[in-house]
Amino acid sequence: MNLTLQTNPTQVAGLLAFAASTLACIWAARREHSGGWAALAAVHAALWLDILLNTRHRLHDFVNAGLSAAGLYESRLWLQAALLLALATASVFAWRARHRAGLAVGATMVLMALVLVEAISWHESDRVLYTHLGPLLLIAYAWLVCAAVVVWSALRR
């Protein structure tokens, strides 16, 4: 595996955002002895690793190759919609659980939705998420906002 890091401002923003959110969740988990915060720390660490290793794009290539081989690539809209609906449903249940980290859970679900949207590559959403706004792509601003919500939620307790 080639671990040569070729960064751009969007990757750096994601790495910083998810490093901060991971550390904040670890701090909250230790302070509250909470499995919920520990689980969020694990998810945010995985998001950090995803940015570092570019796994969501590799997942995208793998899924597209499989769908193409099965002759389903052109009809992938249903798969994309089903995955996002499943995540939305899980988000509602997580939100309703009213865990002390409810706002952080909601922001994390938004981040997971972004990973799914990138992995399944709706071309229309790609055009939006990969729009340059200054030095960063739009998706980086979403990462920064969601990570900031997680950090704020973890530190305000």
CORKA-V570492 format. One record per residue. N is the residue number from 1. OMEGA is omega in radians with two decimals (none if undefined). Layout:
BEGIN
n=N omega=OMEGA
n=N omega=OMEGA
END
This chain:
BEGIN
n=1 omega=3.12
n=2 omega=-3.13
n=3 omega=3.07
n=4 omega=-3.08
n=5 omega=3.06
n=6 omega=-3.01
n=7 omega=2.99
n=8 omega=-3.08
n=9 omega=3.13
n=10 omega=3.10
n=11 omega=3.14
n=12 omega=3.11
n=13 omega=3.12
n=14 omega=3.12
n=15 omega=3.12
n=16 omega=-3.12
n=17 omega=-3.06
n=18 omega=3.01
n=19 omega=3.13
n=20 omega=-3.11
n=21 omega=3.09
n=22 omega=-3.13
n=23 omega=3.12
n=24 omega=3.11
n=25 omega=3.09
n=26 omega=3.13
n=27 omega=3.14
n=28 omega=3.14
n=29 omega=3.12
n=30 omega=-3.11
n=31 omega=-3.05
n=32 omega=-3.07
n=33 omega=-3.00
n=34 omega=3.03
n=35 omega=3.12
n=36 omega=3.11
n=37 omega=3.10
n=38 omega=3.10
n=39 omega=3.09
n=40 omega=3.09
n=41 omega=3.14
n=42 omega=3.13
n=43 omega=-3.11
n=44 omega=3.03
n=45 omega=3.10
n=46 omega=3.08
n=47 omega=3.09
n=48 omega=3.14
n=49 omega=3.09
n=50 omega=3.13
n=51 omega=-3.11
n=52 omega=-3.04
n=53 omega=3.10
n=54 omega=-3.04
n=55 omega=-3.10
n=56 omega=3.10
n=57 omega=3.06
n=58 omega=3.08
n=59 omega=3.10
n=60 omega=-3.13
n=61 omega=3.14
n=62 omega=-3.13
n=63 omega=3.13
n=64 omega=3.11
n=65 omega=3.12
n=66 omega=3.11
n=67 omega=3.11
n=68 omega=3.14
n=69 omega=-3.14
n=70 omega=-3.13
n=71 omega=-3.07
n=72 omega=-3.04
n=73 omega=-3.09
n=74 omega=-3.13
n=75 omega=-3.08
n=76 omega=3.14
n=77 omega=-3.14
n=78 omega=3.10
n=79 omega=3.12
n=80 omega=3.14
n=81 omega=3.14
n=82 omega=3.12
n=83 omega=3.13
n=84 omega=3.08
n=85 omega=3.10
n=86 omega=3.11
n=87 omega=3.11
n=88 omega=3.11
n=89 omega=3.10
n=90 omega=3.12
n=91 omega=3.13
n=92 omega=3.13
n=93 omega=3.12
n=94 omega=-3.14
n=95 omega=-3.10
n=96 omega=3.13
n=97 omega=3.10
n=98 omega=3.02
n=99 omega=-3.14
n=100 omega=3.13
n=101 omega=-3.03
n=102 omega=-3.13
n=103 omega=3.10
n=104 omega=3.10
n=105 omega=3.12
n=106 omega=3.13
n=107 omega=3.12
n=108 omega=3.09
n=109 omega=3.06
n=110 omega=3.11
n=111 omega=3.11
n=112 omega=3.09
n=113 omega=3.11
n=114 omega=3.09
n=115 omega=3.13
n=116 omega=-3.14
n=117 omega=3.10
n=118 omega=-3.08
n=119 omega=-3.10
n=120 omega=2.94
n=121 omega=2.90
n=122 omega=-3.03
n=123 omega=3.13
n=124 omega=3.13
n=125 omega=3.09
n=126 omega=3.13
n=127 omega=-3.14
n=128 omega=-3.07
n=129 omega=-3.08
n=130 omega=3.04
n=131 omega=3.10
n=132 omega=2.97
n=133 omega=-3.03
n=134 omega=-3.06
n=135 omega=-3.03
n=136 omega=2.95
n=137 omega=-3.13
n=138 omega=-3.12
n=139 omega=3.13
n=140 omega=3.10
n=141 omega=3.08
n=142 omega=3.09
n=143 omega=-3.10
n=144 omega=-3.14
n=145 omega=-3.13
n=146 omega=3.10
n=147 omega=3.11
n=148 omega=3.08
n=149 omega=3.13
n=150 omega=3.13
n=151 omega=3.14
n=152 omega=3.14
n=153 omega=-3.12
n=154 omega=-3.05
n=155 omega=-3.07
n=156 omega=-3.10
n=157 omega=none
END
